[in-house]
Amino acid sequence: MRSSMRWVGLYVLHLLTATLGVMLATGILLNVILKPLMQPWMSHAQLISVANGPYYALEVVLAALAGYFCYVRFKGNYRFWVWILPTVYLATKMILWIPSSVVGNYNWGTTLAHFFVGTPPHYPEGNVTMPFYTSLSYTLGALCDAGNVFRFQRPTVDADR
């Protein structure tokens, strides 16, 4: 019982890191670090557009880096499963979504366009898709670490041992 509670606790910690932590880190990176450095070359609106939807490039990169380097402190397989809850949440929202009367031809393509492309282009479901993107990217970063894709993090064990 104690080990399962520990697993759930560390899973929730990784889930919060992959979703809310990445969003917080993005805000800090944009406003505290990048804004003073890039102010002469980029306006604030251009800087914010890097982090805006529908694809959230900066958040995806930060989540992948967090997933890759998270093994340093918390060892375990919790980080490989953080994509489950955001995916279930996204799938539930997609299944239960009812289009407005403006949408004439309702099909799954319309639903996918609404959630992932942002039609109309104001990204109405960013609070649903961003945790999905960041948790998936966090997991892919963790898988890159587990597969030892980048050899500079930990030394490999010699084959003759």
C-alpha positions, 0 to 999 in steps of 0.5 A: 500500500505504501509503495503504491501511494508513493508511486501515485504521489510521484506520478502526480508530481511528474504530471504537474511538472509536465503540465503546470510546471512547463507553463510556469517555466515558459512564462518566466522564460519569456518575461524575465529572460527573453524579453530583456534580451530580445527587446531591441529586435522583437516586439512583445507581441512577436515574442509571445507568438512563439509561445502561442498556439496552436502548436506551442513550440516553446512549451513543447521544447521545455517539456521535452528538456524537463522530461529528459533531465527529470531522471536526475532527481526522481528515478522511476518509471512515473515519467513515462505515464504522464501523457495518460491523464491529459490524453483522456481529458482531451479525448473526453472533451473531443467526444463531448464537444458540441459545435456551435450552430455556425459550423454547418458540416459537423464531422470528426475533421471539424472536431480535430480542426477545432481542437488542434488547428484552432478554427476559428483562429483564436485557439479556444481549446488551448487549456485542453491541448497544451497539457496534452502537447506538453505531457506527450513531449515530456514523455518523449524526452523521458524516452530519449533519456531512457534510450540513452539517445544523448550520451552526454548525460550519464556515462555508459557501462562498459561491455566487458563488466 
